[in-house]
């Protein structure tokens, strides 16, 4: 069976017709804008989970370690500083000054802690 795609305009048309529910299954695909429009207009999306269509499932983001991380050794600390410099350089090259150093430092520190580098 072919997949049926819904766009933002399709959701608007549904609401104008008075339809407030949409069953979303393997054969129904919503674009990102359609998903956002449905949420804004109060359309009930009946589906197995409440994940936007393009959102990846990333269980590792909130994964915590049951043990206390070991104290960083000097080699790890110098590697982390090299990583920090490389990440900041890459972000600056791509985004300019749109991201503050403080935010980058927090993100890098969080990832380093999750990886046990800090």
N, C-alpha and C positions, 0 to 999 in steps of 0.2 A: 504494500500500500504506500502511496506517495505521502510525503510529509506536507503538512499544511503550515505555512508561515504567516504569522500575524505581525503587522507593522504598527507603529504608533497611530497611524490613520485608521487602521482596522479597529483598534481599541476605542478611538473617539467615536467611530460610527456605531459600534456596539452600544456605547453609553447613550448615544442619541436615540437609539431604538429602545432604550430602557433595559437592556441586558446588563446585569451586574455580576454575572458568574461566567467563568470560563474554565472548562476542564482541560488541564494541560497534561498530556501524556507523551509517550515516545513518538507519536505521529503529529503532535502539535508543537511548533517551535515559535517562540516569541523573540523578536529582536530585542536588544538591550533597551532601546527607546520605548518599545511597546511594553516591556516589563515595567519600566519606570512610570510610564503614563498610566498603566493599569493601577499601580499602587497609588499614584496621586489622585486618580479619579474614584478610588474606592472599589475597583473591580476585584471581586474575590477570585483568586486563582487557586483552583483545586488541583493540587499536585502532591507527590509524595514528600517533598521537602521544600523549604522556602529559600532556595538558592537562586540568585539571578542566573540567567542562561549562560553568561560568559564567565561567571565566577569560578575559579578553580577550587577544588577541594584541597585544602592545605592543612592536614592535621598536624604537621610539624611546627606550626606557628606557636601554638600554646603548649607544646610538649614540654614538660618539666622533668628535671632529673630528680629521682628520689634521694640521691646522695649529694652532699655538699661538694661543689667543685673544688679541686685542688688549687692551692695558691699558684698564681702564674710564675713561671720561671723567667729569668731575664731574656732568654732566647724567644719565648713566646711573646713577651712584651715588645721586643724590638720588631718581631714579625707583625704584631698587631699595629704598631705605628706605621710600618711600611704599607700594610693593607689600608689603614686609615687614609694615608696620603694618596694612595692609588685611587681609592673610592672617591675621595673628595675631588681629585683631579678629573676623573671621568664624569662626575656629576656636573662639575663646573663647565666642562667642555660641552656637555649636552644641554644644560639648563641655565648656564650663566649664574646670576645671583638670585634666582628665584627661590632657592633653598638656603636657609641660614646654616652657618657652621654649627650652631647649637643643636639644630635638628639632626643634621648629619651625624654629629658626635653621639647623640642619643640612639639613633638607629644603629650605628656601627657598634656601640657598646652593647646594645640589646642582642644583636646577632652574635657578637663575640661571646657574650655570656651563654647564649643558647648552645653555641658550639663548644663551650668549655675552654675558650681561649682567654677568658678574663676571669 
